[in-house]
Amino acid sequence: NQEAGVVQHIFNAIYSVDKLRGRDDKSLNLAFTQEWPVLSQTHQFSYTIPYSFVRSGGQSDNGLGDIFLNYRYQAYFDEEHLRAFAPRFSLVLPTGDETQGFGDDSAGFQWNLPFSTAVGDKWFAHANAGLTLLPHAGPPPRHDLLHYSLGGSAIYAASPTLHFMLECVGVWNERIDTFGRSSRELEAIISPGVRRAFNFANGSQLVLGLGAPIGLTGSAPDIGVFLYLSFEHDLAKKR
């Protein structure tokens, strides 16, 4: 979680291309997140606003996705060993247009269980398990949709401000066909990347990251580019 008195602004952009299976689909998915401590580091509120540009089958669409309102509890934090566990609960708002594929037309809930630890002085490992519930989602007849996700990453700190990363995520999305039958698709992606931090005299920090996501399953995009930018600063000037 964010330290008391420190707010973080995060911008993500993922450009994906899917050509290797006879398709010519392209998408640009943007997301803006703000993370705010609630009085202390124990509690944190954040929100995420996504916006997408999609080109598929010669047609282009763009629109707002489903907005997330997040609460994260710092259940455990060992500062000496950099070991932490901070479960997150999110409320999913149905702000995306389901007819354009930018949402599921359903308010929902998401739970995540992220864990982080240091391995020696240079290596760090992260793991995350998640579940998303969307009651009465999709076009009529509506169905309750349940999605699962697992993620993990290994990070090597070449220096305090330069990290090399290998991230992997798998999402089991539930789909309902026109006959009302349920099935699951696994979207698995692996992404090597690098990030660089810039620390300023006033205590603020800028982090730039670049990744190359590669699809491992048929439902995942073939290849893409992931851009990350975050800026955190104190809410008030320090004496």
Sequence and secondary structure as in RCSB ss.txt:
>XXXX:A:sequence
NQEAGVVQHIFNAIYSVDKLRGRDDKSLNLAFTQEWPVLSQTHQFSYTIPYSFVRSGGQSDNGLGDIFLNYRYQA
YFDEEHLRAFAPRFSLVLPTGDETQGFGDDSAGFQWNLPFSTAVGDKWFAHANAGLTLLPHAGPPPRHDLLHYSL
GGSAIYAASPTLHFMLECVGVWNERIDTFGRSSRELEAIISPGVRRAFNFANGSQLVLGLGAPIGLTGSAPDIGV
FLYLSFEHDLAKKR
>XXXX:A:secstr
   TTEEEEEEEEEEEEE TTS  EEEEEEEEEEEEESSSTTEEEEEEEEEEEEEETTEEEEEE  EEEEEEE  
EEETTTTEEE  EEEEEE  S GGGTS  S  EEEEEEEEEEEETTTEEEEEEEEEEEEEEESSSS EEEEEEEE
EEEEEEEEETTEEEEEEEEEEEEEEE TTS EEEEEEEEEEEEEEEEEE TTS EEEEEEE  EE STTS SEEE
EEEEEEEEESS   
